[in-house]
């Protein structure tokens, strides 16, 4: 693969990984909210999501 193609592929992979991580954090926050055992602040801290998004 040429250098340009490798760079584009690598950047796309990193973006996909980051999007997947955020998606997993939202899913975890949803499960924590449904369980009802954690404060919003705790959920934000555990999931690395902003409090405004929870």
Beta strands, then each sheet from edge to edge (+ up, - down):
end
